[in-house]
Amino acid sequence: MPDEDVLAALEAAGLVARDAAGVHPTRRWRGAMARAARSLQARGAPWKDLRLPIAVALVELFGDLPDDEIVRRVEALLPVEAAGFPGPAP
């Protein structure tokens, strides 16, 4: 289960929304993920793990956060992103 403080911070930043069905990405977060994926693709980055584009998107938005805080947010967003893809979660 993601850290409640991290989810609250992500919600306050407008990156996720919560309702009775769970945690969902917002348009702002989807845009950040799209930019991250485009950037990784343009650089030819051989990624297959959702954590990489999540981390790139978070650094774009919160580059001034310490690494351990970026990691906490990556871990909180991983299941949110994975829920949008069929198959087993990473």
C-alpha distance (Angstrom), angle and dihedral (degrees) to the residues before:
residue distance angle dihedral
M1 . . .
P2 3.81 . .
D3 3.78 118.8 .
E4 3.82 109.3 -88.7
D5 3.81 91.8 -139.5
V6 3.80 91.0 54.1
L7 3.81 92.6 48.3
A8 3.80 89.9 49.0
A9 3.82 90.2 51.4
L10 3.82 91.5 48.3
E11 3.80 90.5 48.9
A12 3.82 91.8 48.2
A13 3.81 89.0 51.1
G14 3.81 90.2 53.6
L15 3.81 95.3 -114.7
V16 3.79 99.1 115.4
A17 3.77 136.4 22.7
R18 3.78 125.1 -154.0
D19 3.77 129.2 -149.9
A20 3.80 137.9 151.6
A21 3.82 90.1 -71.7
G22 3.80 93.8 55.5
V23 3.79 139.8 -103.4
H24 3.80 119.2 -21.7
P25 3.82 132.7 -175.0
T26 3.79 117.1 -112.2
R27 3.79 128.0 -136.5
R28 3.80 88.7 -101.9
W29 3.81 91.0 56.6
R30 3.82 92.9 44.5
G31 3.81 88.9 53.3
A32 3.80 91.6 50.8
M33 3.80 90.3 49.3
A34 3.80 91.7 48.9
R35 3.80 91.2 52.0
A36 3.80 90.8 47.4
A37 3.81 92.7 49.9
R38 3.80 91.3 47.9
S39 3.80 91.0 49.6
L40 3.81 92.7 49.2
Q41 3.79 91.7 47.2
A42 3.81 92.2 49.1
R43 3.81 89.7 53.2
G44 3.79 91.9 47.4
A45 3.79 92.0 -120.6
P46 3.81 109.4 177.5
W47 3.81 97.8 -137.7
K48 3.77 127.7 157.6
D49 3.80 98.2 159.2
L50 3.80 119.4 88.2
R51 3.78 90.6 -142.6
L52 3.81 91.9 75.2
P53 3.83 98.2 59.6
I54 3.81 89.6 39.0
A55 3.81 89.8 54.4
V56 3.82 92.5 45.6
A57 3.82 90.7 50.6
L58 3.80 92.2 48.2
V59 3.79 93.1 48.4
E60 3.81 88.5 51.1
L61 3.80 89.9 53.4
F62 3.81 101.1 33.1
G63 3.79 106.9 20.0
D64 3.79 90.5 148.5
L65 3.82 93.5 63.1
P66 3.80 118.5 101.9
D67 3.80 115.5 -101.5
D68 3.80 93.3 -109.3
E69 3.82 90.3 56.9
I70 3.81 91.3 49.8
V71 3.82 88.3 51.1
R72 3.82 91.5 50.9
R73 3.79 89.9 52.3
V74 3.80 92.5 46.5
E75 3.80 90.1 53.6
A76 3.81 91.3 48.3
L77 3.82 93.4 48.7
L78 3.81 96.9 43.9
P79 3.83 95.5 80.1
V80 3.82 90.5 43.0
E81 3.81 90.8 55.2
A82 3.82 94.3 39.3
A83 3.81 90.3 54.7
G84 3.80 88.5 66.9
F85 3.81 93.5 59.9
P86 3.81 128.2 71.3
G87 3.78 118.9 -122.1
P88 3.77 133.2 39.4
A89 3.79 119.5 -22.1
P90 3.81 116.0 -107.7
